């Protein structure tokens, strides 16, 4: 079996993982967004025990990259530290310390100095259970008695009402257990938790959440930009599944401005199969001609976020039981029934046959286009993007 290429997740992709994890989604659900196996996502989340790391940020008083570039120019020009400091409105000692800790005047480089400062700042705050070992021993003792972290935190407040040094939140206890790098509580104490899992779960997590069978994070058609609504620009599509007999179906796509139709063969109607087919189909067009997709509320698009991540195409959803909001697509589906009547087994049609049917439809003059053909209008849009 061919191995998938290694993937390096961007900061925005990792942020999406943590957002979904906090909402209670499973590793499998999150992995489907990126078309990966759940173990790929688990490796990212497990690094911090299922607890989202605190976002790092620079101090407002720290030197910026622009200031370091000014220092570098001053060094090259042979300016004194006091002169450079005066230009930046900084203390001369700040400039002197900056240059000394970054290879002196001969070796100073702004970008290297900026990265070194960012790396040096990676000094996490000590956990309260590390600072107060007596408190850590007390917490560990209660955990061995099968007390939950919440029970321990509540008991400490009652037992030591006037001593904050001996009070700790249940979340800190959980974090200390799941993030072993803190060095506060031993890993074997996790065996005394009521649920002995390897990562901290969201309180919203359950194997039977309300998101099953529903479309989450659906962006309503009401949020579609005006340029899409008035058909001012090409590249905005409407889509749906056209069904046949024997549980067969195809995906139908219509470009709103030109009414150009494209058909995609779809083996099954589950969301993974449909989204995979739409991703493959989207790659045939330049991005300028495929900016958005409006779909019905069918469960086949439950995995719409993965489609958007893979193609950078925004997906909008019609209101429930409002197919007329994708009028161009509904009309095209009606026209397609001339070639693909109801009761027909659509699985017998190859992609080349579907392309031929779409071509026949696209080469028919349309009244709404002043009797030009969708093919003419669409090819004009293609030429303008080239």
Phi, psi and omega per residue, in radians:
X1 nan 2.326 -3.107
X2 -1.242 2.271 -3.134
X3 -1.368 2.484 3.091
X4 -1.282 2.550 3.108
X5 -1.141 2.590 3.128
X6 -1.108 2.430 -3.118
X7 -2.010 2.416 3.075
X8 -1.961 1.986 -3.041
X9 -1.361 2.379 3.105
X10 -1.346 2.964 3.134
X11 -1.072 -0.676 -3.138
X12 -1.205 -0.611 3.104
X13 -1.201 -0.712 3.087
X14 -1.116 -0.678 3.113
X15 -1.081 -0.693 3.105
X16 -1.125 -0.692 3.094
X17 -1.002 -0.861 -3.100
X18 -1.139 -0.632 3.120
X19 -1.103 -0.788 3.139
X20 -1.203 -0.642 3.130
X21 -1.127 -0.714 3.116
X22 -1.121 -0.585 3.135
X23 -1.301 -0.170 3.072
X24 1.763 0.191 3.134
X25 -1.298 2.701 -3.129
X26 -1.421 2.899 3.089
X27 -1.056 -0.663 -3.140
X28 -1.130 -0.725 3.130
X29 -1.121 -0.751 3.141
X30 -1.167 -0.715 -3.117
X31 -1.072 -0.597 -3.132
X32 -1.114 -0.452 3.091
X33 -1.078 -0.541 -3.057
X34 -1.912 0.098 -3.103
X35 0.979 0.804 3.120
X36 -2.222 3.009 3.034
X37 -1.424 2.750 -3.071
X38 -1.095 -0.490 -3.120
X39 -1.121 -0.506 3.107
X40 -1.132 -0.697 3.130
X41 -1.311 -0.679 -3.130
X42 -1.041 -0.654 -3.141
X43 -1.072 -0.631 3.126
X44 -1.249 -0.847 -3.056
X45 -1.244 -0.587 -3.081
X46 -1.230 -0.345 3.133
X47 -0.983 -0.572 3.124
X48 -2.087 0.477 3.031
X49 1.143 0.465 -3.129
X50 1.379 0.134 3.116
X51 -1.887 2.152 -3.065
X52 -1.103 2.194 3.124
X53 -1.102 2.590 3.094
X54 -1.173 2.349 3.130
X55 -1.132 2.272 3.119
X56 -1.435 2.547 3.066
X57 -2.613 2.729 -3.127
X58 -1.462 2.596 3.048
X59 -1.180 2.527 3.127
X60 -1.121 -0.418 -3.107
X61 -1.594 -0.103 -3.096
X62 -1.282 2.675 3.055
X63 -1.117 2.449 3.111
X64 -1.640 2.943 3.099
X65 -1.091 -0.671 3.119
X66 -1.095 -0.694 3.108
X67 -1.166 -0.668 3.129
X68 -1.167 -0.624 3.073
X69 -1.146 -0.619 3.082
X70 -1.170 -0.680 3.081
X71 -1.082 -0.761 -3.133
X72 -1.069 -0.734 3.107
X73 -1.142 -0.667 3.113
X74 -1.143 -0.679 3.116
X75 -1.117 -0.796 -3.142
X76 -1.087 -0.649 -3.136
X77 -1.354 -0.093 3.112
X78 1.394 0.328 3.140
X79 -1.245 2.694 3.085
X80 -1.344 2.827 3.132
X81 -1.106 -0.613 3.135
X82 -1.159 -0.638 3.136
X83 -1.204 -0.750 3.112
X84 -1.099 -0.750 3.135
X85 -1.069 -0.689 3.140
X86 -1.122 -0.677 3.120
X87 -1.097 -0.670 -3.068
X88 -1.598 -0.191 -3.068
X89 1.250 0.571 3.134
X90 -2.002 2.881 3.074
X91 -1.298 2.482 3.096
X92 -0.991 -0.595 3.137
X93 -1.125 -0.577 3.112
X94 -1.131 -0.756 -3.138
X95 -1.180 -0.737 -3.141
X96 -1.083 -0.780 3.133
X97 -1.124 -0.688 3.133
X98 -1.065 -0.769 -3.097
X99 -1.255 -0.730 -3.100
X100 -1.111 -0.714 -3.073
X101 -1.389 -0.032 -3.134
X102 -2.227 0.906 2.988
X103 1.278 0.309 3.034
X104 1.220 -2.996 -3.070
X105 -1.112 -0.657 -3.075
X106 -1.268 -0.574 -3.039
X107 -1.874 0.082 -3.040
X108 -1.208 2.213 3.054
X109 -2.308 2.228 -3.013
X110 -1.025 -0.862 -3.071
X111 -1.149 -0.707 3.121
X112 -1.150 -0.702 3.137
X113 -1.149 -0.661 3.141
X114 -1.168 -0.748 3.126
X115 -1.174 -0.679 3.126
X116 -1.107 -0.671 3.113
X117 -1.142 -0.686 3.112
X118 -1.130 -0.702 3.134
X119 -1.195 -0.690 3.141
X120 -1.162 -0.478 -3.105
X121 -1.321 -0.100 -3.120
X122 -1.339 1.179 3.142
X123 -2.124 1.616 -3.076
X124 -1.128 2.557 3.116
X125 -1.174 2.409 -3.131
X126 -1.148 2.370 3.097
X127 -1.181 2.594 -3.115
X128 -1.053 -0.590 -3.134
X129 -1.304 -0.324 3.029
X130 -1.413 -0.688 -3.133
X131 -1.222 -0.619 -3.105
X132 -2.028 1.589 -3.061
X133 -1.216 -0.491 3.097
X134 -1.116 -0.712 3.092
X135 -1.134 -0.707 3.130
X136 -1.080 -0.734 3.130
X137 -1.140 -0.656 3.132
X138 -1.160 -0.745 3.109
X139 -1.114 -0.767 3.137
X140 -1.074 -0.693 3.123
X141 -1.072 -0.770 -3.134
X142 -1.193 -0.616 3.094
X143 -1.101 -0.679 3.130
X144 -1.174 -0.355 3.074
X145 -1.521 0.185 3.131
X146 1.222 0.379 3.036
X147 -1.298 2.520 3.067
X148 -1.416 2.711 3.080
X149 -0.941 -0.628 3.136
X150 -1.187 -0.675 3.084
X151 -1.143 -0.711 3.140
X152 -1.101 -0.822 -3.120
X153 -1.073 -0.738 3.127
X154 -1.156 -0.712 3.133
X155 -1.140 -0.703 3.139
X156 -1.076 -0.671 3.109
X157 -1.098 -0.659 3.138
X158 -1.344 -0.657 -3.082
X159 -1.327 -0.557 -3.101
X160 -2.263 1.108 -3.046
X161 -1.116 -0.463 -3.081
X162 -1.885 0.168 -3.074
X163 -2.225 1.637 -3.105
X164 -1.167 -0.363 3.119
X165 -1.114 -0.427 3.140
X166 -1.909 0.513 3.017
X167 -2.140 2.423 -3.135
X168 -2.616 2.541 -3.120
X169 -1.371 2.716 3.115
X170 -1.128 -0.520 3.136
X171 -1.171 -0.648 3.091
X172 -1.112 -0.681 3.109
X173 -1.116 -0.806 3.118
X174 -1.047 -0.816 -3.117
X175 -1.069 -0.672 -3.136
X176 -1.171 -0.524 3.100
X177 -1.343 -0.762 -3.038
X178 -1.481 -0.392 3.095
X179 -1.885 1.560 -3.035
X180 -1.175 -0.333 3.131
X181 -1.112 -0.315 3.119
X182 -1.201 -0.486 3.118
X183 1.192 0.472 -3.068
X184 -1.668 -0.831 -3.104
X185 -2.231 2.507 -3.094
X186 -1.268 2.585 -3.057
X187 -1.094 -0.575 -3.091
X188 -1.122 -0.303 3.111
X189 -1.186 -0.321 3.104
X190 -1.095 -0.444 3.131
X191 -1.127 -0.318 -3.121
X192 -1.585 -0.071 3.067
X193 -1.284 2.709 -3.101
X194 -1.175 -0.527 3.069
X195 -2.143 1.888 -2.998
X196 -1.553 1.097 3.097
X197 -1.665 2.887 -3.049
X198 -1.513 -0.193 -3.107
X199 -2.384 2.687 3.085
X200 -1.238 2.203 3.119
X201 -1.676 2.650 3.010
X202 -1.178 2.580 3.095
X203 -1.188 -0.227 3.113
X204 -1.517 -0.119 -3.022
X205 -1.290 2.394 2.967
X206 -2.788 2.667 3.138
X207 -1.224 -0.311 -3.140
X208 -2.172 1.171 -3.110
X209 -1.426 2.918 -3.134
X210 -1.218 -0.183 -3.115
X211 -1.388 -0.246 -3.137
X212 -1.140 2.260 3.119
X213 1.385 0.096 3.135
X214 -2.178 2.811 3.097
X215 -1.630 2.035 -3.140
X216 -1.638 2.651 3.098
X217 1.005 0.531 3.128
X218 -1.248 2.249 3.096
X219 -1.591 2.102 -3.046
X220 -1.186 2.639 3.094
X221 -1.050 -0.418 3.124
X222 -1.139 -0.332 3.126
X223 -1.626 0.053 3.120
X224 -1.182 2.372 -3.096
X225 -1.068 2.679 3.129
X226 -0.997 -0.602 -3.134
X227 -1.074 -0.503 3.085
X228 -1.320 -0.746 -3.049
X229 -1.100 -0.753 -3.065
X230 -1.633 0.168 3.072
X231 1.043 0.531 -3.081
X232 -1.243 -0.538 -3.093
X233 -2.155 2.555 3.049
X234 -1.331 2.889 3.040
X235 1.795 0.133 3.116
X236 -1.972 2.140 -2.956
X237 -2.009 2.742 2.972
X238 -2.089 2.495 -3.089
X239 -2.473 2.817 3.137
X240 -2.936 2.983 2.996
X241 -1.740 2.370 3.021
X242 -1.824 2.150 -2.994
X243 -1.746 2.575 3.044
X244 -2.182 -2.890 3.141
X245 -1.372 2.967 3.089
X246 0.961 0.659 3.076
X247 1.025 0.662 3.131
X248 -1.802 2.749 -3.120
X249 -2.840 2.778 2.993
X250 -2.333 2.755 3.061
X251 -1.644 2.304 3.097
X252 -1.970 2.325 -3.105
X253 -2.254 2.332 -3.125
X254 -2.259 2.236 3.088
X255 -1.419 2.198 -2.940
X256 -1.122 -0.685 -3.068
X257 -1.296 -0.800 -3.052
X258 -1.688 -0.236 -3.036
X259 1.116 0.406 3.117
X260 -1.237 2.332 -3.047
X261 -1.871 2.392 2.985
X262 -2.259 2.474 -3.130
X263 -2.079 2.468 -3.137
X264 -2.236 2.273 3.092
X265 -1.254 2.293 -3.118
X266 -2.254 2.086 -3.075
X267 -1.190 -0.745 -3.136
X268 -2.387 2.925 -3.079
X269 -1.749 0.133 3.079
X270 -1.225 2.726 -2.990
X271 -1.105 -0.600 -3.129
X272 -1.138 -0.785 -3.130
X273 -1.147 -0.792 -3.108
X274 -1.114 -0.812 -3.120
X275 -1.132 -0.689 3.089
X276 -1.043 -0.742 3.141
X277 -1.142 -0.700 -3.135
X278 -1.207 -0.646 3.092
X279 -1.101 -0.806 3.138
X280 -1.075 -0.724 -3.119
X281 -1.182 -0.671 -3.108
X282 -1.114 -0.494 -3.105
X283 -1.230 -0.154 3.123
X284 -1.421 -0.245 -3.058
X285 -2.030 2.584 3.018
X286 -1.172 2.684 -3.062
X287 -1.052 -0.555 -3.128
X288 -1.095 -0.386 -3.120
X289 -1.868 0.221 3.076
X290 -2.640 1.425 -3.055
X291 -1.708 -0.595 -3.106
X292 -2.609 2.835 3.121
X293 -2.413 2.233 3.076
X294 -1.874 2.252 -3.013
X295 -2.282 2.846 3.051
X296 -1.312 -3.097 -3.126
X297 -1.566 0.350 -3.137
X298 -1.124 2.552 -3.094
X299 -1.160 -0.233 3.126
X300 -1.109 -0.291 3.111
X301 -1.905 0.415 3.110
X302 -1.055 -0.512 -3.108
X303 -1.661 0.621 -3.048
X304 -1.094 -0.474 -3.136
X305 -1.142 -0.616 3.112
X306 -1.161 -0.670 3.086
X307 -1.055 -0.792 -3.129
X308 -1.154 -0.720 3.129
X309 -1.104 -0.654 -3.083
X310 -1.369 -0.478 -3.001
X311 -2.086 -0.267 -3.036
X312 1.111 0.506 3.107
X313 -1.858 2.190 -3.128
X314 -1.327 2.507 3.130
X315 -2.030 2.260 3.072
X316 -2.039 2.585 -3.082
X317 -2.052 2.409 3.057
X318 -1.158 2.801 3.020
X319 -1.172 2.676 3.125
X320 -0.952 2.365 3.085
X321 0.999 0.678 3.125
X322 -2.303 1.052 -3.114
X323 -1.097 -0.382 3.131
X324 -1.104 -0.299 3.112
X325 -1.244 -0.259 2.969
X326 -1.964 1.046 -3.017
X327 -1.051 -0.698 -3.128
X328 -1.090 -0.721 -3.127
X329 -1.234 -0.711 3.115
X330 -1.080 -0.725 3.126
X331 -1.128 -0.760 3.138
X332 -1.106 -0.691 3.112
X333 -1.073 -0.649 3.083
X334 -1.128 -0.722 3.114
X335 -1.166 -0.596 -3.127
X336 -1.172 -0.420 -3.127
X337 -1.127 -0.295 3.050
X338 -1.140 -0.588 -3.124
X339 -1.726 -0.476 -3.090
X340 -2.249 1.292 -3.067
X341 -1.134 2.745 3.120
X342 -1.040 2.557 -3.135
X343 1.560 -0.038 3.137
X344 -1.503 2.486 3.078
X345 -1.418 1.814 -3.057
X346 -1.301 -0.279 -3.133
X347 -1.176 -0.295 -3.134
X348 -1.369 -0.179 -3.098
X349 -1.601 2.136 3.091
X350 -1.329 2.944 3.109
X351 -1.103 -0.622 3.133
X352 -1.158 -0.644 3.083
X353 -1.161 -0.703 3.114
X354 -1.131 -0.667 3.098
X355 -1.092 -0.675 3.141
X356 -1.144 -0.695 3.109
X357 -1.142 -0.774 3.122
X358 -1.068 -0.670 3.140
X359 -1.115 -0.731 3.114
X360 -1.039 -0.760 -3.120
X361 -1.197 -0.687 -3.101
X362 -1.263 -0.316 -3.138
X363 -1.713 0.170 3.062
X364 -1.630 2.294 3.110
X365 -1.108 2.541 -3.132
X366 -2.128 2.348 -3.136
X367 -1.028 -0.717 -3.101
X368 -1.140 -0.302 3.100
X369 -1.826 0.358 -3.103
X370 1.013 0.647 3.069
X371 1.184 0.326 2.844
X372 -1.413 2.896 3.126
X373 -1.677 2.669 3.033
X374 -0.979 -0.612 -3.135
X375 -1.101 -0.737 3.118
X376 -1.064 -0.850 -3.117
X377 -1.093 -0.730 -3.082
X378 -1.207 -0.706 -3.136
X379 -1.183 -0.519 3.035
X380 -1.118 -0.705 3.101
X381 -1.145 -0.671 3.099
X382 -1.083 -0.774 -3.115
X383 -1.128 -0.650 -3.116
X384 -1.223 -0.471 3.100
X385 -1.440 -0.371 -3.122
X386 -1.334 nan nan
